[in-house]
Amino acid sequence: MRAAVVSCHVERPLDDEVWTRFDRLHAHPPGGFRIATLMRPPDGRAGEDESRWLSRARTTSARGPFGLHTHWTSPEHARPTRGEPATRVRAEVEWLLEQGVAPRYFCGGGWYTDDAVQRTVRELGLVDCTATTFPLRYGASARVVDGPQPGLIPATHSLGMLVRAVALPDFVHVYFHDTDLLDRARRVALALALRVLARRRPVSDLDAVSAAFGR
């Protein structure tokens, strides 16, 4: 499949400065991409405001692909340190559905996954984006695949990798973090890289790619 898609790991959705920058970019995306929002839910243990989070989630989900980005330990610590990771994923999806916000995609924080998480994601009918086509430092708890598959759309490039890339594969899925937008140099690099990418590959989105692979 020859296409390019973009997703953002929204890890600080209640930080007003970060959200304002992301919201502006999401509403007017460089290159015409429908940027997928993979959003960390509010953490009640940290006293995060659920109503404000839901307002922002509804705004961004109305514009384009929307998914869950689980941070298992805390807002600042993505990977699990206790409990059953799959149970946390199921509970977060159920809460989102109760609030009328239906995620279609899932990406584990810190690229964490395991067999139970993958099984739960499939059972919930989500498309899994917790995989890459390049090795990660996390080892066995990360997943490396060759490319898109039914129910699985891996990331192929970080922002830095995209900026440095000379040759590109047929399918490109570039991801970035909302916090990248706090740095002017990274904001400029992202905007330029996405405009260039839009000239090198057909612009698509996660919805179109998942449909092409039967999910």
C-alpha positions as a Markdown table, in Angstrom:
| # | Residue | x | y | z |
|---|---|---|---|---|
| 1 | Met | 0.0 | 0.0 | 0.0 |
| 2 | Arg | 1.4 | 3.4 | -1.0 |
| 3 | Ala | 0.2 | 6.0 | 1.5 |
| 4 | Ala | 1.2 | 8.2 | 4.4 |
| 5 | Val | -0.6 | 8.7 | 7.7 |
| 6 | Val | 0.1 | 10.8 | 10.8 |
| 7 | Ser | -0.7 | 10.2 | 14.4 |
| 8 | Cys | 0.0 | 12.2 | 17.6 |
| 9 | His | 0.5 | 10.7 | 21.1 |
| 10 | Val | -1.4 | 13.2 | 23.2 |
| 11 | Glu | 0.1 | 12.8 | 26.6 |
| 12 | Arg | -0.6 | 16.2 | 28.2 |
| 13 | Pro | -4.2 | 16.8 | 27.2 |
| 14 | Leu | -4.9 | 19.0 | 30.2 |
| 15 | Asp | -1.9 | 21.2 | 29.8 |
| 16 | Asp | -3.4 | 24.4 | 28.3 |
| 17 | Glu | -0.3 | 25.5 | 26.4 |
| 18 | Val | 0.3 | 22.0 | 25.0 |
| 19 | Trp | -3.4 | 21.5 | 24.1 |
| 20 | Thr | -3.7 | 24.9 | 22.5 |
| 21 | Arg | -0.8 | 24.2 | 20.2 |
| 22 | Phe | -2.0 | 20.7 | 19.4 |
| 23 | Asp | -5.6 | 21.9 | 18.8 |
| 24 | Arg | -4.4 | 24.6 | 16.4 |
| 25 | Leu | -2.3 | 22.1 | 14.4 |
| 26 | His | -5.0 | 19.4 | 14.4 |
| 27 | Ala | -7.5 | 21.9 | 13.0 |
| 28 | His | -5.2 | 23.1 | 10.3 |
| 29 | Pro | -2.8 | 20.2 | 9.6 |
| 30 | Pro | 0.3 | 20.7 | 7.4 |
| 31 | Gly | 0.1 | 18.7 | 4.2 |
| 32 | Gly | -3.6 | 18.2 | 4.6 |
| 33 | Phe | -3.3 | 15.1 | 6.9 |
| 34 | Arg | -6.1 | 14.1 | 9.1 |
| 35 | Ile | -3.9 | 13.6 | 12.2 |
| 36 | Ala | -5.0 | 10.7 | 14.4 |
| 37 | Thr | -5.3 | 11.6 | 18.1 |
| 38 | Leu | -4.1 | 8.9 | 20.4 |
| 39 | Met | -5.0 | 10.4 | 23.7 |
| 40 | Arg | -4.1 | 9.6 | 27.3 |
| 41 | Pro | -7.2 | 9.4 | 29.5 |
| 42 | Pro | -7.5 | 11.5 | 32.7 |
| 43 | Asp | -5.9 | 9.9 | 35.7 |
| 44 | Gly | -8.2 | 10.2 | 38.7 |
| 45 | Arg | -5.4 | 9.3 | 41.1 |
| 46 | Ala | -3.6 | 12.4 | 40.0 |
| 47 | Gly | -6.8 | 14.5 | 40.4 |
| 48 | Glu | -7.1 | 15.3 | 36.6 |
| 49 | Asp | -10.3 | 17.0 | 35.5 |
| 50 | Glu | -12.5 | 14.5 | 33.6 |
| 51 | Ser | -15.0 | 17.0 | 32.3 |
| 52 | Arg | -12.4 | 19.2 | 30.7 |
| 53 | Trp | -10.7 | 16.1 | 29.3 |
| 54 | Leu | -13.9 | 14.9 | 27.8 |
| 55 | Ser | -14.6 | 18.3 | 26.2 |
| 56 | Arg | -11.2 | 18.2 | 24.5 |
| 57 | Ala | -11.6 | 14.5 | 23.5 |
| 58 | Arg | -14.9 | 15.2 | 21.8 |
| 59 | Thr | -13.5 | 18.2 | 19.9 |
| 60 | Thr | -10.6 | 16.3 | 18.4 |
| 61 | Ser | -12.5 | 13.0 | 17.8 |
| 62 | Ala | -15.1 | 15.0 | 15.8 |
| 63 | Arg | -12.3 | 16.0 | 13.3 |
| 64 | Gly | -10.5 | 12.7 | 12.7 |
| 65 | Pro | -9.3 | 9.3 | 13.8 |
| 66 | Phe | -9.3 | 8.9 | 17.6 |
| 67 | Gly | -7.8 | 6.4 | 19.9 |
| 68 | Leu | -6.6 | 5.5 | 23.4 |
| 69 | His | -3.1 | 5.9 | 24.6 |
| 70 | Thr | -2.7 | 4.2 | 27.9 |
| 71 | His | -0.2 | 5.3 | 30.5 |
| 72 | Trp | -0.3 | 2.5 | 33.0 |
| 73 | Thr | 1.6 | 4.0 | 35.9 |
| 74 | Ser | 1.0 | 7.7 | 36.0 |
| 75 | Pro | 0.7 | 10.7 | 33.6 |
| 76 | Glu | 4.5 | 11.0 | 33.6 |
| 77 | His | 5.3 | 7.2 | 33.6 |
| 78 | Ala | 3.8 | 5.4 | 30.6 |
| 79 | Arg | 4.9 | 1.8 | 31.1 |
| 80 | Pro | 3.3 | -0.5 | 33.7 |
| 81 | Thr | 5.0 | -1.1 | 37.0 |
| 82 | Arg | 2.1 | -2.9 | 38.8 |
| 83 | Gly | -1.3 | -4.5 | 38.2 |
| 84 | Glu | -2.6 | -6.2 | 35.0 |
| 85 | Pro | -2.0 | -4.0 | 31.9 |
| 86 | Ala | -4.8 | -5.6 | 30.0 |
| 87 | Thr | -7.3 | -4.9 | 32.8 |
| 88 | Arg | -6.4 | -1.2 | 32.7 |
| 89 | Val | -6.9 | -1.1 | 28.9 |
| 90 | Arg | -10.4 | -2.7 | 29.2 |
| 91 | Ala | -11.4 | -0.4 | 32.0 |
| 92 | Glu | -10.3 | 2.7 | 30.1 |
| 93 | Val | -12.2 | 1.7 | 26.9 |
| 94 | Glu | -15.3 | 0.9 | 28.9 |
| 95 | Trp | -15.1 | 4.3 | 30.6 |
| 96 | Leu | -14.7 | 6.1 | 27.3 |
| 97 | Leu | -17.7 | 4.3 | 25.8 |
| 98 | Glu | -19.8 | 5.2 | 28.8 |
| 99 | Gln | -18.9 | 8.9 | 28.2 |
| 100 | Gly | -19.9 | 8.6 | 24.5 |
| 101 | Val | -16.4 | 8.8 | 23.2 |
| 102 | Ala | -15.6 | 5.8 | 21.1 |
| 103 | Pro | -12.0 | 5.0 | 20.5 |
| 104 | Arg | -11.1 | 3.2 | 17.3 |
| 105 | Tyr | -7.4 | 2.8 | 17.8 |
| 106 | Phe | -5.0 | 1.9 | 20.6 |
| 107 | Cys | -1.4 | 2.6 | 21.4 |
| 108 | Gly | 0.3 | 1.5 | 24.6 |
| 109 | Gly | 2.4 | 4.1 | 26.4 |
| 110 | Gly | 6.1 | 3.5 | 26.0 |
| 111 | Trp | 5.3 | 1.1 | 23.2 |
| 112 | Tyr | 4.4 | -1.5 | 25.9 |
| 113 | Thr | 2.4 | -4.6 | 24.9 |
| 114 | Asp | 2.0 | -8.2 | 25.8 |
| 115 | Asp | -0.1 | -11.1 | 24.8 |
| 116 | Ala | -3.0 | -10.2 | 27.1 |
| 117 | Val | -3.0 | -6.6 | 26.0 |
| 118 | Gln | -3.0 | -7.6 | 22.3 |
| 119 | Arg | -5.9 | -10.1 | 22.9 |
| 120 | Thr | -7.9 | -7.5 | 24.8 |
| 121 | Val | -7.4 | -4.9 | 22.1 |
| 122 | Arg | -8.7 | -7.4 | 19.5 |
| 123 | Glu | -11.7 | -8.3 | 21.7 |
| 124 | Leu | -12.6 | -4.7 | 22.0 |
| 125 | Gly | -12.5 | -4.2 | 18.3 |
| 126 | Leu | -9.7 | -1.7 | 18.3 |
| 127 | Val | -6.9 | -1.3 | 15.7 |
| 128 | Asp | -3.6 | -1.7 | 17.4 |
| 129 | Cys | -0.9 | 0.9 | 16.7 |
| 130 | Thr | 1.4 | -0.4 | 19.4 |
| 131 | Ala | 4.1 | -1.6 | 17.0 |
| 132 | Thr | 6.9 | -0.2 | 14.9 |
| 133 | Thr | 8.7 | -1.3 | 11.8 |
| 134 | Phe | 12.0 | -0.4 | 13.5 |
| 135 | Pro | 13.7 | -1.7 | 16.7 |
| 136 | Leu | 13.1 | 0.0 | 20.0 |
| 137 | Arg | 15.1 | 0.0 | 23.1 |
| 138 | Tyr | 12.3 | -1.7 | 25.1 |
| 139 | Gly | 13.2 | -5.2 | 23.8 |
| 140 | Ala | 10.7 | -8.0 | 24.5 |
| 141 | Ser | 7.8 | -5.7 | 25.6 |
| 142 | Ala | 7.8 | -3.9 | 22.3 |
| 143 | Arg | 6.5 | -5.3 | 19.0 |
| 144 | Val | 8.3 | -5.0 | 15.6 |
| 145 | Val | 6.4 | -5.9 | 12.4 |
| 146 | Asp | 7.0 | -5.5 | 8.7 |
| 147 | Gly | 4.0 | -3.3 | 7.9 |
| 148 | Pro | 0.2 | -2.9 | 8.2 |
| 149 | Gln | -1.9 | -6.0 | 8.8 |
| 150 | Pro | -5.5 | -6.5 | 9.6 |
| 151 | Gly | -6.1 | -4.8 | 13.0 |
| 152 | Leu | -2.5 | -3.6 | 13.2 |
| 153 | Ile | -1.0 | -0.3 | 11.8 |
| 154 | Pro | 2.6 | 0.1 | 12.9 |
| 155 | Ala | 4.5 | 3.3 | 13.1 |
| 156 | Thr | 7.3 | 3.6 | 10.6 |
| 157 | His | 8.9 | 6.9 | 11.5 |
| 158 | Ser | 9.3 | 9.3 | 14.4 |
| 159 | Leu | 9.5 | 13.0 | 13.6 |
| 160 | Gly | 13.3 | 12.8 | 13.7 |
| 161 | Met | 13.5 | 9.8 | 11.5 |
| 162 | Leu | 11.2 | 11.4 | 9.0 |
| 163 | Val | 13.3 | 14.6 | 8.8 |
| 164 | Arg | 16.4 | 12.6 | 8.2 |
| 165 | Ala | 14.9 | 10.1 | 5.7 |
| 166 | Val | 16.2 | 10.1 | 2.2 |
| 167 | Ala | 14.3 | 7.0 | 0.9 |
| 168 | Leu | 10.8 | 6.1 | 2.1 |
| 169 | Pro | 8.9 | 2.9 | 2.2 |
| 170 | Asp | 5.6 | 2.7 | 0.3 |
| 171 | Phe | 3.7 | 3.0 | 3.5 |
| 172 | Val | 4.6 | 5.7 | 6.0 |
| 173 | His | 3.1 | 6.2 | 9.4 |
| 174 | Val | 4.8 | 9.0 | 11.2 |
| 175 | Tyr | 4.1 | 9.7 | 14.9 |
| 176 | Phe | 4.9 | 12.6 | 17.1 |
| 177 | His | 4.1 | 13.8 | 20.6 |
| 178 | Asp | 2.0 | 16.7 | 21.6 |
| 179 | Thr | 4.9 | 18.0 | 23.8 |
| 180 | Asp | 7.0 | 18.3 | 20.6 |
| 181 | Leu | 4.9 | 21.4 | 19.8 |
| 182 | Leu | 6.4 | 23.2 | 22.8 |
| 183 | Asp | 9.7 | 23.5 | 21.0 |
| 184 | Arg | 9.8 | 26.0 | 18.1 |
| 185 | Ala | 12.4 | 24.1 | 16.1 |
| 186 | Arg | 10.4 | 20.9 | 16.4 |
| 187 | Arg | 7.2 | 22.7 | 15.4 |
| 188 | Val | 8.9 | 24.1 | 12.3 |
| 189 | Ala | 10.4 | 20.7 | 11.5 |
| 190 | Leu | 7.1 | 18.9 | 11.8 |
| 191 | Ala | 5.2 | 21.3 | 9.6 |
| 192 | Leu | 7.9 | 21.2 | 6.9 |
| 193 | Ala | 8.3 | 17.4 | 7.1 |
| 194 | Leu | 4.6 | 16.8 | 6.7 |
| 195 | Arg | 4.3 | 19.1 | 3.7 |
| 196 | Val | 7.2 | 17.4 | 2.0 |
| 197 | Leu | 5.8 | 14.0 | 2.9 |
| 198 | Ala | 2.5 | 15.0 | 1.3 |
| 199 | Arg | 4.3 | 15.5 | -2.0 |
| 200 | Arg | 6.1 | 12.2 | -1.8 |
| 201 | Arg | 3.2 | 9.9 | -0.8 |
| 202 | Pro | -0.6 | 9.9 | -1.2 |
| 203 | Val | -2.1 | 11.5 | 1.9 |
| 204 | Ser | -4.3 | 9.1 | 3.8 |
| 205 | Asp | -5.4 | 8.5 | 7.4 |
| 206 | Leu | -5.7 | 5.6 | 9.9 |
| 207 | Asp | -9.4 | 5.1 | 9.0 |
| 208 | Ala | -8.7 | 4.6 | 5.3 |
| 209 | Val | -5.7 | 2.3 | 6.0 |
| 210 | Ser | -7.6 | 0.2 | 8.6 |
| 211 | Ala | -10.5 | -0.2 | 6.1 |
| 212 | Ala | -8.1 | -1.3 | 3.4 |
| 213 | Phe | -6.9 | -4.1 | 5.7 |
| 214 | Gly | -10.3 | -5.2 | 6.6 |
| 215 | Arg | -10.8 | -3.7 | 10.1 |
